[in-house]
């Protein structure tokens, strides 16, 4: 293409550009005109129309759409095409517009464009075409293409715009509210604008926000020239009259608002704008739980509390709160209004952990976007502290051993106990000693029993008070074990004088009851004698007879009780004496011998008489009464004599004990005097010397008291039936007193050296005097023992003579008829024998008063001899020969038994004397009931029976009979041995400490022995007798084995504790059975209670225990 053509094209492009510029200018004017007229129209319409918010919204968005459409069509499109964006007119279209404006160029411009298109076509000549184009361009050069666009036409549109603008300005000047209010309401299409009315609604509430679920009180006020009489509120499609507060104020309450509420006010066809109450969601805890990790030592299970915060837990419990929440950003727990704990958040759960040691009030505080630190819940955790354990204790003195205390106590804790101690302070060293007491640590409340022997505590005369208490520890694993103490107690170890006073009172008590028993026995004798006389001299009715028999029986029962009490009191006295002071073995043996006498004072024969006498109350029999009364007379006479002997022996033993006490006092005083002499020799100052002089005066007074007590002993000795030979020792006492008096005077004169010498001499003389008293007692005992042995030998000889005389007389009786004139001589001889025995009996009684061993063995046999002698005399006088012979046999058997027993006693006394001569000072206690000796005697008897049966068989086989005298003699010897065996059995059974199994065997042996005795008396020698004898041997062996095993067990147990009674101190308390029930109740209760009721239960048990 030529340059001319390019110029033509450039001119066309300039035309197109100007074409779109013109359209843009016209579009801006046109658009502004439309905007102004629309603004004017709708502002005017809104001002006068007061459209609703929805219509204003429609108008607003409608105008916005029109404005955008106009802007797009009339402004945006021309701009885009101006910058060659989008479809715009091409050169051909531009040529047509130009041709239409310049008619003279006709189609020339269009033809040039067409020729340019076909220039490259091979069918036409390019040169020709180019020439044609150039020609036409030359013709078009003078034509200004841009002039084809007439810009003046835009002035027409601009006039419209100017008129519109002037009109708006005029209206704004004249009536501005059309634009200020109308346009404002259109722009704020969501805002409610009231129509101008004579009044308006003014909401008085600061905020239209309310907590979800709360009530909301809406207050409104009216302002204006005309005020209506009522106001309605409209919401949810309903109208409600508001409450009139005053002429211009109204209120309305929305109840429990949970969702937003839109409302408006109406009155007199005037409607307010729309209002909306917004809902504020508070922090909400949907549910929560508390997990309590309770300390293990409380033995309580861990607990979980759901939706309750007021809980009761033990001290040291770890608590974990877990909250499920809604609309909560943060949770806190405030303890006691100060300490805050923030919860850990996990999703919608919050958790807090804390270990509590004391009760707290706590508040659960939550926060969210609307509410900060709002208190939601208030609770209290009542923490039960682990209280101190409690302990109560009381003590009781042992009635036997005054140095032993038995304690009963009650310990209690809320959860458990660990250690119970008995604590005492040594009064001399002041050292604290603790002894652990066994308790059940699994039981929180329990009784305990304990016994303590205060003789184990080191004391002296100046330090005799022992302070003690009980101490209990709990099992507190949180705060550490805590302890509580019982009341402080004080035990005063009795002094020597107090001990002796107690012993003296106990002795007097026993002696008074023995005297009372003697008096009652004599009263019974007198009553029996009176009844015998009345039966002879008076005609008593059956009722009178029965009444008198009942009175006698009642007194006999009282006597039995009194004798039993004497036995028990004497045993307690012995135990008390042995527990308070150390006794020599000889004195202990004497105590036991006298105790044995008191225990056996009521013989089996006498008990049988009493039983037979009691039967008379059911049916009185005069002959039976006369027979029993004679036997009872002798029994009660023997009982009275025995009581007299026992009383004399008790006094004798008490005297010996008092002398021994004075010997001990002299030895102790000698030691104190010697110690004082050493202190005197070391004394330097005057104050020390004065103190020593006071101490010496106290020792002088003590010696004076010892002398007075010894004189009192001498006086009491003279009151005995058989007083001892007690020296006065007046000279020795005077010498000691003079030495002590000189020492005191020398101390007063500060002559310490001489005073010390006097004190040493007086100490030595007191020691010598104590030894002289000891020698005197030993000499008296040796001399008395020698006399007793001489008397005993004479009595044994007399008994043997008596037995031979009785045997000879029994042989004469067997060979004579009661019709024989010599029969009377036999009666006379029997009476003489009876008189001879009275002499023997008196000698025995006199000896028994001095020798407990004798008294222990003579009672039964002497009474048997007396009774059988009496029956023999009666039978002989009544010509009952056979009965007389049997009773004479019994007399002889008892006499032989008594002689054998006394011979054994004599042998033992000789052994004791020999031991004393050898310097041992000890004597073995006779043990006639030992099982080995019993087995030996029964084996010997078995051998004799076998020989006798064999001889009888041989005699029958040869047609001869065994010599009758020899048979009788052999049977008598067997009976004597069996009587001795019976005595051994009774002695063994009466001893304490025998095992139940051995006692059972001994009872069986006793029954078998009685059957054998009956057969021997009846001369019924048979294989059955021999078989029973073998059974006796077997039972003896079994009993011996049982006792052997018991001794082994006893030795084993003795290693664990010497005092068996102390092992069960609970038995010394009254209401022991009730206490055991309490123990069962406390230890075995399986009822599960919560903490409160468990504490009440334990408190109740404790109160019962106190009662």
QUIKA-V70067 format. One record per residue. N is the residue number from 1. SS is DSSP state (H for helix, E for strand, C for the rest). PSI is psi in degrees with one decimal (none if undefined). Layout:
n: <N:N>
ss: <SS:SS>
psi: <PSI:PSI>
//
This chain:
n: <1:2:3:4:5:6:7:8:9:10:11:12:13:14:15:16:17:18:19:20:21:22:23:24:25:26:27:28:29:30:31:32:33:34:35:36:37:38:39:40:41:42:43:44:45:46:47:48:49:50:51:52:53:54:55:56:57:58:59:60:61:62:63:64:65:66:67:68:69:70:71:72:73:74:75:76:77:78:79:80:81:82:83:84:85:86:87:88:89:90:91:92:93:94:95:96:97:98:99:100:101:102:103:104:105:106:107:108:109:110:111:112:113:114:115:116:117:118:119:120:121:122:123:124:125:126:127:128:129:130:131:132:133:134:135:136:137:138:139:140:141:142:143:144:145:146:147:148:149:150:151:152:153:154:155:156:157:158:159:160:161:162:163:164:165:166:167:168:169:170:171:172:173:174:175:176:177:178:179:180:181:182:183:184:185:186:187:188:189:190:191:192:193:194:195:196:197:198:199:200:201:202:203:204:205:206:207:208:209:210:211:212:213:214:215:216:217:218:219:220:221:222:223:224:225:226:227:228:229:230:231:232:233:234:235:236:237:238:239:240:241:242:243:244:245:246:247:248:249:250:251:252:253:254:255:256:257:258:259:260:261:262:263:264:265:266:267:268:269:270:271:272:273:274:275:276:277:278:279:280:281:282:283:284:285:286:287:288:289:290:291:292:293:294:295:296:297:298:299:300:301:302:303:304:305:306:307:308:309:310:311:312:313:314:315:316:317:318:319:320:321:322:323:324:325:326:327:328:329:330:331:332:333:334:335:336:337:338:339:340:341:342:343:344:345:346:347:348:349:350:351:352:353:354:355:356:357:358:359:360:361:362:363:364:365:366:367:368:369:370:371:372:373:374:375:376:377:378:379:380:381:382:383:384:385:386:387:388:389:390:391:392:393:394:395:396:397:398:399:400:401:402:403:404:405:406:407:408:409:410:411:412:413:414:415:416:417:418:419:420:421:422:423:424:425:426:427:428:429:430:431:432:433:434:435:436:437:438:439:440:441:442:443:444:445:446:447:448:449:450:451:452:453:454:455:456:457:458:459:460:461:462:463:464:465:466:467:468:469:470:471:472:473:474:475:476:477:478:479:480:481:482:483:484:485:486:487:488:489:490:491:492:493:494:495:496:497:498:499:500:501:502:503:504:505:506:507:508:509:510:511:512:513:514:515:516:517:518:519:520:521:522:523:524:525:526:527:528:529:530:531:532:533:534:535:536:537:538:539:540:541:542:543:544:545:546:547:548:549:550:551:552:553:554:555:556:557:558:559:560:561:562:563:564:565:566:567:568:569:570:571:572:573:574:575:576:577:578:579:580:581:582:583:584:585:586:587:588:589:590:591:592:593:594:595:596:597:598:599:600:601:602:603:604:605:606:607:608:609:610:611:612:613:614:615:616:617:618:619:620:621:622:623:624:625:626:627:628:629:630:631:632:633:634:635:636:637:638:639:640:641:642:643:644:645:646:647:648:649:650:651:652:653:654:655:656:657:658:659:660:661:662:663:664:665:666:667:668:669:670:671:672:673:674:675:676:677:678:679:680:681:682:683:684:685:686:687:688:689:690:691:692:693:694:695:696:697:698:699:700:701:702:703:704:705:706:707:708:709:710:711:712:713:714:715:716:717:718:719:720:721:722:723:724:725:726:727:728:729:730:731:732:733:734:735:736:737:738:739:740:741:742:743:744:745:746:747:748:749:750:751:752:753:754:755:756:757:758:759:760:761:762:763:764:765:766:767:768:769:770:771:772:773:774:775:776:777:778:779:780:781:782:783:784:785:786:787:788:789:790:791:792:793:794:795:796:797:798:799:800:801:802:803:804:805:806:807:808:809:810:811:812:813:814:815:816:817:818:819:820:821:822:823:824:825:826:827:828:829:830:831:832:833:834:835:836:837:838:839:840:841:842:843:844:845:846:847:848:849:850:851:852:853:854:855:856:857:858:859:860:861:862:863:864:865:866:867:868:869:870:871:872:873:874:875:876:877:878:879:880:881:882:883:884:885:886:887:888:889:890:891:892:893:894:895:896:897:898:899:900:901:902:903:904:905:906:907:908:909:910:911:912:913:914:915:916:917:918:919:920:921:922:923:924:925:926:927:928:929:930:931:932:933:934:935:936:937:938:939:940:941:942:943:944:945:946:947:948:949:950:951:952:953:954:955:956:957:958:959:960:961:962:963:964:965:966:967:968:969:970:971:972:973:974:975:976:977:978:979:980:981:982:983:984:985:986:987:988:989:990:991:992:993:994:995:996:997:998:999:1000:1001:1002:1003:1004:1005:1006:1007:1008:1009:1010:1011:1012:1013:1014:1015:1016:1017:1018:1019:1020:1021:1022:1023:1024:1025:1026:1027:1028:1029:1030:1031:1032:1033:1034:1035:1036:1037:1038:1039:1040:1041:1042:1043:1044:1045:1046:1047:1048:1049:1050:1051:1052:1053:1054:1055:1056:1057:1058:1059:1060:1061:1062:1063:1064:1065:1066:1067:1068:1069:1070:1071:1072:1073:1074:1075:1076:1077:1078:1079:1080:1081:1082:1083:1084:1085:1086:1087:1088:1089:1090:1091:1092:1093:1094:1095:1096:1097:1098:1099:1100:1101:1102:1103:1104:1105:1106:1107>
ss: <C:C:H:H:H:H:H:H:H:H:H:H:H:H:H:H:H:H:H:H:H:H:H:H:H:H:H:H:H:H:H:H:H:H:H:H:H:H:H:H:H:H:H:H:H:H:H:H:H:C:C:C:H:H:H:H:H:H:H:H:H:H:H:H:H:H:H:H:H:H:H:H:H:H:H:H:H:H:H:H:H:H:C:C:C:C:C:C:C:C:H:H:H:H:H:H:H:H:H:H:H:C:H:H:H:C:C:H:H:H:H:H:H:H:H:H:H:C:C:C:C:C:C:C:C:H:H:H:H:H:H:H:H:H:H:H:H:H:H:H:C:C:C:C:H:H:H:H:C:C:H:H:H:H:H:H:H:H:H:H:H:H:H:H:H:H:H:H:H:H:H:H:H:H:C:C:H:H:H:H:H:H:H:H:H:H:H:C:C:C:C:C:C:C:C:C:C:C:E:E:E:E:E:C:C:C:C:C:E:E:E:C:C:C:C:E:E:E:E:E:E:E:E:E:C:C:C:C:C:C:C:E:E:E:E:C:C:E:E:E:E:C:E:E:C:C:C:C:E:E:E:E:E:E:C:C:C:C:C:C:E:E:E:E:E:E:E:C:C:E:E:C:C:C:E:E:E:E:E:E:C:C:C:E:E:E:E:E:E:E:E:E:E:C:C:H:H:H:C:C:C:C:E:E:E:E:C:C:C:C:E:E:E:E:C:C:E:E:E:E:E:E:E:E:E:E:C:C:C:E:E:E:E:E:E:C:C:C:E:E:E:E:C:E:E:E:C:C:E:E:E:E:E:E:E:E:C:C:C:E:E:E:E:E:E:E:E:C:C:C:C:C:C:E:E:E:E:E:E:E:E:E:E:E:C:C:C:C:C:E:E:E:E:E:E:E:E:C:C:C:C:C:C:E:E:E:E:E:E:E:E:E:C:C:C:C:E:E:E:E:E:E:E:E:E:C:C:C:C:C:C:E:E:E:E:E:E:C:C:C:C:C:C:C:E:E:E:E:E:E:E:E:E:H:H:H:C:C:C:C:C:C:C:C:E:E:E:E:E:E:E:E:E:E:C:C:C:C:C:C:C:C:E:E:E:C:C:C:E:E:E:E:C:C:C:H:H:H:H:H:H:H:H:H:H:H:H:H:H:H:H:H:H:H:H:H:H:H:H:H:H:H:H:H:H:H:H:H:H:H:H:H:H:H:H:H:H:C:C:C:C:H:H:H:H:H:H:H:H:H:H:H:H:H:H:H:H:H:H:H:H:H:H:H:H:H:H:H:H:H:H:H:H:H:H:H:H:H:H:H:C:C:C:C:H:H:H:H:H:H:H:H:H:H:H:H:H:H:H:C:C:C:C:H:H:H:H:H:H:H:H:H:H:H:H:C:C:C:C:C:C:H:H:H:H:H:H:H:H:H:H:H:H:H:H:H:H:H:H:H:H:H:H:H:H:H:H:H:H:H:H:H:H:H:H:H:H:H:H:H:H:H:H:H:H:H:H:H:H:H:H:H:H:H:H:H:H:H:H:H:H:H:C:C:C:H:H:H:H:H:H:H:H:H:H:H:H:H:H:H:H:H:H:H:H:H:H:H:H:H:H:H:H:H:H:H:H:H:C:C:C:C:C:C:C:C:C:C:C:H:H:H:H:H:H:H:H:H:H:H:H:H:H:H:H:H:H:H:C:C:C:H:H:H:H:H:H:H:H:H:H:H:H:H:H:H:H:H:H:H:H:H:H:H:H:H:H:H:H:H:H:H:H:H:H:H:H:H:H:H:H:H:H:H:H:H:H:H:H:H:H:H:H:H:H:H:H:H:H:H:H:H:H:H:C:C:C:C:C:C:C:C:H:H:H:H:H:H:H:H:H:H:H:H:H:H:H:H:H:H:H:H:H:H:H:H:H:H:H:H:C:H:H:H:H:H:H:H:H:H:H:H:H:H:H:H:H:H:H:H:H:H:H:H:H:H:H:C:C:C:H:H:H:H:H:H:H:H:H:H:H:H:H:H:H:H:H:H:H:H:H:H:H:H:H:H:H:H:H:H:H:H:H:H:H:H:H:C:C:C:C:C:C:C:C:C:C:C:C:C:H:H:H:H:H:H:H:H:H:H:H:H:H:H:H:H:H:H:H:H:H:H:H:H:H:H:H:C:C:C:C:C:C:H:H:H:H:H:H:H:H:H:H:H:H:H:H:H:H:H:H:H:H:H:H:H:H:H:H:H:C:C:C:C:C:H:H:H:H:H:H:H:H:H:H:H:H:H:H:H:H:H:H:H:H:H:H:C:C:C:C:C:H:H:H:H:H:H:H:H:H:H:H:H:H:H:H:H:H:H:H:H:H:H:H:H:H:H:H:H:H:H:H:H:C:C:C:C:C:C:H:H:H:H:H:H:H:H:C:C:C:H:H:H:H:H:H:H:H:H:H:H:H:H:C:C:C:C:C:C:H:H:H:H:H:H:H:H:H:H:H:H:H:H:H:H:C>
psi: <149.1:168.0:-30.5:-38.9:-40.7:-37.8:-38.3:-44.7:-41.2:-38.7:-36.4:-40.8:-38.4:-38.3:-46.7:-42.9:-42.6:-31.0:-44.7:-29.1:-40.4:-41.1:-36.6:-44.0:-44.8:-39.7:-39.8:-45.7:-41.4:-42.0:-44.1:-37.1:-44.6:-41.8:-45.8:-43.6:-39.9:-43.8:-45.1:-44.3:-50.9:-29.8:-43.1:-45.2:-42.4:-37.2:-43.3:-20.8:-24.7:58.9:157.4:170.9:-36.8:-41.5:-40.5:-35.0:-42.6:-44.4:-43.4:-50.3:-27.4:-47.4:-40.5:-41.0:-42.9:-44.5:-39.5:-39.3:-45.7:-43.8:-40.9:-46.2:-39.6:-10.4:-50.4:-44.9:-47.9:-38.3:-43.7:-45.7:-27.9:-36.5:24.5:38.2:124.6:-175.1:122.8:172.5:144.8:-174.4:-33.8:-47.3:-39.1:-37.7:-35.6:-42.6:-42.0:-42.7:-38.2:-31.4:-40.8:95.0:-24.5:-20.4:-10.0:-122.5:15.8:-46.5:-38.1:-37.9:-39.1:-42.5:-38.3:-42.1:-35.4:-29.3:-33.4:11.0:-37.0:3.8:127.9:-17.1:-24.1:160.5:123.6:-38.7:-39.7:-44.1:-41.8:-37.4:-39.2:-39.8:-45.1:-38.5:-45.1:-35.2:-36.2:-34.7:-26.9:-11.2:-39.0:-11.6:121.5:105.1:-43.1:-17.3:-12.0:-17.1:119.9:98.7:-16.8:-20.7:-21.9:-21.8:-27.7:-46.2:-32.8:-30.1:-41.6:-41.4:-43.3:-41.1:-43.9:-43.6:-42.6:-37.0:-41.3:-44.0:-40.0:-46.1:-39.1:-36.7:-43.0:-45.8:74.2:-30.4:-22.9:-38.8:-42.1:-44.0:-45.6:-51.1:-36.3:-40.5:-33.4:-42.4:-46.2:64.3:-22.5:-16.1:134.7:132.3:120.6:151.2:147.6:119.6:176.0:-6.0:166.6:159.2:130.3:115.0:126.8:-18.1:137.4:-32.8:146.3:45.2:140.7:146.9:134.5:129.7:-11.2:163.8:154.7:121.8:118.1:127.2:133.6:148.4:141.9:137.6:137.5:178.4:-35.3:124.8:126.1:168.5:-21.2:162.2:136.8:151.7:137.3:126.0:150.1:32.8:10.5:150.1:137.1:135.8:138.0:153.7:129.9:119.2:-43.1:-173.2:-26.0:-2.2:139.4:155.7:156.8:137.2:122.1:126.7:130.6:68.5:126.0:-14.6:156.6:147.2:126.9:138.6:166.8:169.1:145.1:144.0:127.7:49.2:11.0:126.1:137.0:174.7:168.1:135.1:160.5:128.3:120.3:148.0:130.2:119.1:121.3:162.6:130.5:130.8:113.5:-46.4:163.6:164.7:154.9:120.6:121.1:115.0:95.1:139.0:138.5:-33.6:-18.3:-13.6:19.7:144.2:150.2:147.2:157.0:122.4:127.6:125.3:31.2:133.2:-13.9:101.1:163.9:122.8:155.8:158.1:139.6:5.3:136.3:122.1:140.9:114.8:133.5:123.2:130.8:125.2:170.1:135.5:42.4:132.7:-24.7:143.6:138.1:153.1:126.3:117.7:127.7:38.7:17.2:-57.2:124.3:141.4:121.3:139.3:149.7:134.4:134.7:102.8:-122.9:11.7:141.4:144.5:145.0:137.6:141.9:141.2:124.0:132.9:-12.6:164.8:142.8:149.0:135.2:154.1:131.4:118.3:132.7:157.4:150.1:-163.2:-22.3:-31.1:133.2:131.3:48.9:127.4:122.3:-47.2:147.6:129.3:174.3:131.8:113.8:106.8:119.1:113.3:150.1:100.3:164.3:144.2:157.3:149.7:135.9:140.6:147.0:151.7:150.6:132.3:140.7:132.0:-17.9:-56.4:103.7:-12.3:1.9:130.5:137.0:131.3:141.0:134.9:169.9:123.9:146.4:142.8:160.6:-26.1:-38.0:163.8:156.5:-50.0:137.7:126.6:145.3:121.7:130.0:158.9:126.0:120.5:-21.2:-55.7:-14.2:23.3:137.8:126.0:140.0:136.5:123.7:134.1:135.0:129.7:165.1:106.3:-9.1:-4.8:127.7:-28.3:127.4:157.4:156.6:152.6:143.4:148.9:142.0:134.4:108.2:-5.3:-17.6:-17.5:133.3:120.7:167.4:-175.6:-30.1:-17.1:74.8:-8.1:121.1:117.4:137.5:160.7:171.1:144.5:126.0:137.8:139.2:-171.5:35.3:109.5:-4.8:-53.3:-4.2:146.8:136.4:153.1:153.9:152.0:148.4:-179.3:149.8:126.1:164.7:127.6:121.7:109.7:124.0:139.7:173.1:-43.2:-40.3:-40.0:-45.4:-34.4:-40.8:-44.3:-41.1:-42.2:-40.3:-40.9:-44.1:-36.9:-45.3:-43.9:-41.0:-36.3:-31.1:-44.2:-40.0:-38.3:-40.9:-45.4:-42.8:-37.4:-43.2:-39.2:-41.5:-41.2:-45.6:-40.7:-40.9:-44.2:-42.1:-43.3:-36.1:-42.9:-42.5:-34.6:-27.0:-44.0:-19.1:155.0:92.0:142.6:166.1:-36.7:-42.1:-41.2:-48.2:-39.2:-43.9:-38.8:-39.8:-39.3:-41.7:-42.6:-38.1:-41.6:-35.8:-40.0:-41.2:-38.3:-42.1:-45.4:-41.9:-42.0:-38.4:-38.9:-38.3:-44.9:-47.8:-42.9:-38.4:-38.1:-43.5:-39.6:-45.6:-45.4:-39.8:-45.7:-43.4:-28.8:-32.6:-29.6:153.9:130.5:145.7:155.9:-39.3:-40.5:-37.9:-39.2:-38.2:-41.9:-44.1:-37.6:-44.7:-37.4:-41.5:-40.0:-44.2:-35.5:-34.1:15.6:-31.1:99.8:164.3:-36.0:-40.4:-38.4:-38.4:-39.7:-42.2:-39.1:-43.6:-36.2:-37.4:-27.8:-23.7:-22.2:-28.2:-42.7:109.7:131.4:116.6:-46.4:-42.8:-39.4:-44.6:-40.7:-45.9:-38.9:-34.1:-45.0:-40.3:-33.5:-47.7:-38.5:-42.3:-33.4:-42.8:-38.9:-42.0:-42.7:-39.0:-42.6:-38.7:-42.9:-44.9:-41.5:-42.7:-41.7:-38.4:-44.5:-39.8:-45.8:-38.8:-38.4:-45.0:-39.1:-39.0:-41.0:-42.4:-36.7:-41.3:-35.1:-45.7:-39.1:-40.6:-40.0:-41.8:-42.5:-34.5:-42.7:-42.3:-38.5:-39.3:-41.9:-39.6:-34.8:-40.1:-41.8:-35.8:-40.3:-29.4:-13.3:139.8:-49.1:165.1:-37.5:-40.3:-40.7:-42.6:-40.3:-39.4:-35.0:-39.5:-40.5:-38.3:-38.7:-38.8:-39.7:-37.5:-42.1:-37.1:-41.9:-40.7:-39.3:-40.2:-42.4:-43.1:-40.6:-38.1:-38.9:-38.2:-37.7:-41.6:-39.2:-44.8:-32.6:-37.8:-21.0:-10.7:153.8:-36.6:80.2:153.1:163.4:95.7:124.9:155.5:-31.9:30.6:-41.1:-43.7:-43.8:-40.7:-41.6:-43.8:-42.4:-39.8:-44.0:-43.3:-35.9:-40.9:-39.9:-37.1:-41.1:-40.7:-37.6:-39.1:-30.4:11.3:27.9:74.3:-36.0:-45.5:-39.0:-41.0:-38.6:-43.8:-40.9:-41.2:-41.4:-43.3:-35.8:-44.6:-40.2:-35.3:-38.9:-39.4:-41.5:-41.0:-41.0:-37.6:-41.1:-39.9:-42.4:-38.8:-44.2:-42.6:-39.9:-42.4:-42.4:-42.3:-44.5:-43.1:-38.8:-39.6:-44.0:-40.0:-40.0:-38.6:-46.1:-39.1:-39.0:-42.1:-41.3:-40.7:-43.3:-42.6:-38.4:-40.5:-42.8:-44.2:-41.8:-42.5:-41.2:-40.7:-37.8:-41.9:-42.3:-36.2:-36.6:-42.3:-41.3:-35.8:-23.5:15.8:150.3:151.5:-13.4:-12.9:137.2:-28.2:-7.8:-35.2:-33.7:-35.9:-41.4:-43.2:-42.1:-38.1:-37.7:-38.1:-40.9:-40.4:-41.1:-38.9:-38.1:-29.9:-38.0:-42.2:-42.9:-42.0:-40.0:-40.6:-43.8:-41.3:-42.6:-36.0:-28.6:-25.9:-20.4:105.6:-31.5:-38.7:-47.3:-30.2:-23.3:-15.5:-23.4:-53.8:-47.5:-38.1:-43.7:-38.5:-41.5:-45.5:-48.5:-42.0:-33.7:-42.4:-44.8:-35.8:-46.8:-42.7:-43.7:-38.9:-41.4:-30.5:13.0:31.0:84.2:-48.0:-43.8:-39.5:-43.1:-42.2:-44.1:-34.8:-36.5:-42.0:-40.0:-46.8:-42.3:-45.0:-37.9:-42.2:-43.8:-43.9:-38.6:-41.8:-44.7:-42.7:-33.6:-39.9:-39.5:-42.1:-41.7:-43.0:-39.6:-37.7:-40.8:-41.6:-43.7:-40.5:-41.6:-40.9:-38.3:-31.3:-3.8:9.0:-32.7:10.0:152.8:141.3:137.3:132.0:138.3:71.4:-13.0:15.8:140.9:-38.2:-43.2:-37.8:-40.5:-39.1:-43.7:-39.2:-32.2:-40.2:-41.3:-38.9:-42.6:-42.2:-40.9:-41.2:-42.9:-41.0:-43.4:-39.4:-42.4:-39.2:-37.7:-42.4:-39.8:-41.0:-35.5:-31.9:-1.9:9.6:155.6:150.8:145.0:122.8:-42.9:-42.4:-38.6:-45.1:-40.6:-41.8:-41.6:-40.9:-40.4:-40.9:-42.6:-39.7:-44.6:-37.5:-35.3:-42.5:-41.4:-40.1:-40.6:-41.6:-43.3:-47.2:-40.4:-43.0:-41.7:-29.9:-15.9:142.9:153.8:-5.5:143.3:151.3:-35.9:-43.8:-39.1:-39.4:-43.3:-40.8:-36.6:-42.6:-41.0:-41.5:-42.8:-43.0:-38.9:-40.3:-40.7:-39.6:-39.9:-42.9:-42.0:-38.7:-40.8:-40.8:5.0:36.1:79.8:111.9:166.6:-29.6:-38.8:-42.9:-38.4:-41.5:-34.2:-39.0:-38.1:-36.5:-44.0:-41.2:-45.5:-36.9:-41.1:-42.0:-41.9:-39.0:-43.0:-40.8:-43.7:-36.1:-44.4:-38.2:-38.2:-39.1:-44.9:-38.3:-40.2:-38.8:-42.6:-30.6:-23.6:-25.3:-27.0:133.5:-29.8:105.7:-32.8:-33.9:-21.2:-18.2:70.5:-17.4:-24.3:-13.8:2.5:144.0:152.6:40.1:-38.3:-37.2:-39.5:-37.1:-35.5:-38.7:-41.9:-44.0:-41.7:-42.7:-36.1:-24.5:1.2:125.5:8.9:127.1:120.7:154.7:173.9:-42.1:-51.1:-29.1:-41.9:-42.1:-39.2:-46.0:-37.3:-39.5:-44.2:-41.0:-40.0:-41.6:-39.4:-38.1:-37.0:none>
//
